[in-house]
Amino acid sequence: MNTRETLEEIQSFKGKYPKQLWYLFFSEMWERFSFYGMRGMLVIFMVSQLMMNGKVANLQYGATQAFVYAFTFIGGLFADKILGYRKSLFWGGLLMIVGSVILAIDPKQFFFFGISFTIVGTGFFKPNISTMVGKLYKDDDIRRDAGFSLFYAGVNLGALIGGYICIAVANGSMLSSMVPEHLRWNVAFGFASVVMFISLITFTQTQKSLGPIGLSPLLHLETSKRKLYEYATYIGSLIVLPIIMTMVSKTEYTDIFMYIIGPCSLLYLFYEMKNYSVAENKKLLAALVFIIFSIFFWAFFEQSGGSLSLFAANNLNNTMFGMKFDPNGVNNSANSFFVIVFAAFVGMIWLWMARRKIEPNTIVKFGLGFLFLAGGFYVFYYTKFFADVNGMTGLDLFTFGWFVITFGELCLSPIGMSVMTKLSPEKLQAVLMGMWFLASAYGQYLAGILGANIAEASEHATNLEKLNIYADGYKQLALYALIAGIILIVISPLVKKLMQGVK
């Protein structure tokens, strides 16, 4: 392996994808197995094992996921200023392994303690690997969006495997003859620690190919002083764990935190903007438009881990195309399956259109993402018309809803990560990527509130009544998504001007 490759040599790769993208692809794939495997179990675990009602479980889910994504902003900040992307990623991975091991030992007793480790760990891991993908490309390289689409397929390959296997094992739909019933949840959480270890091994064995990408920003300092800053960061991230655990376990603290972290991050960005030119600041304002609208996209999309989990558990049958599937496993993994199948295809379409100079503006892509999202939720609404008298409806039609939504996600999420790296100045890339994931935190937070409202309305209903309440709620979300998509397309000329030629 060439350990002396310069940034110019890395960015001057031949073909569609740089070789380093594949290494980051596999590291991210296993990390996402761990993350989405646990994410898909949260609401069902809280309802069936911690005996929470649907409303509380949705609020708790929203709080937990909000903190996960909120800490990506903090992790991006420390990576930018102290650790560098590589050390930040490795430290985050270690914390995630510890968290999933704690959950595997005793998920009931140590649930919030284990979750706290994964929250802080994800904050250090997630924004920085995405930023390194962006560093593989020159600013004007039209192959960047296709690269992020392929990288996003790696995200979803891990989510597909982990999202289905973990909840299926926990529910007894898989490996029931091998795993004793009283250990199913332990084993399901244990999978997350094993694959996270594989992720870290993959990264450490291939990181030399990244050349100067991701090294410490403090290399100009004396080694002792640099180490002091690094160790202070590690120790500080451990000290805050009890605080995180308390805040996550009590959703009222989540409200306070979300009221503070968003405005503070905006103030920090505005403070940094004084150091940049008018043209660069216009690009940052354009980035904020993408960030704000993404909040609403994720608020709807992330019903998958909240209200849709309960919908799948209570109102979906377990057969599709004549074969038996775990309904929650399908809910957790169908979207990821479709991303894997179509991500490269969508990326090739963007390349084909770019060569002919007919590729839509990125803001128009965002608008299309909302329109597909609206279509998918309308499909979820229409499942009510195919239900039996017991309120059970077809897994096939439900899965088709995820098929439609997938194209919305492919128009927004991988393109969103790409445009953050293109619109941000060099020294603010990890921070802006962190803000992109912070928007996801607000989306998760709102998703929990929306899901809780639906669950509360159906609390004392029959199963058939629950189906109708959930379906009508999804119809409302479809309407809001449709309106957001139209607004984005209408304002696209203005945002295009702010982007200063970035596509």
Buried (B, 14 or more C-beta within 10 A) or exposed (E): EEEEBEBEEBBEBEEBBBBBBBBBBBBBBBBBBBBBBBBBBBBBBBBBBBEBEBBBBBBBBBBBBBBBBBBBBBBBBBBBBBBBBBBBBBBBBBBBBBBBBBBBEBBEEBBBBBBBBBBBBBBBBBBBBBBBBBBBBEEEBEBBBBBBBBBBBBBBBBBBBBBBBBBBBBBEBBEEEEBEEEEBBBBBBBBBBBBBBBBBEBBBEBBEBBBEBBBBBBEEEEEEEBEEBBEEBBEEBEEBBEEBBEBBBBBEBBBEBBEEBBEEBBEBBEEBBEEBEEEBBBBBBBBBBBBEBBBBBBBBBBBBBBBBBBBBBBBBBBEBEEEEBBBBBBBBBBBBBBBBEBBBEBBEBBBEEBEEEEBBBBBBBBBBBBBBBBBBBBBBBBBBEEBEEEBBBBBBBBBBBBBBBBBBBBBBBBBBBBBBBBBBBEEBBBBBBBBBBBBBBBBBBBBBBBBBBBBBBBEEBEBBEBBBBBBEBBBBBBBBBBEBBBEBBEBBEEBBEBBBEBB
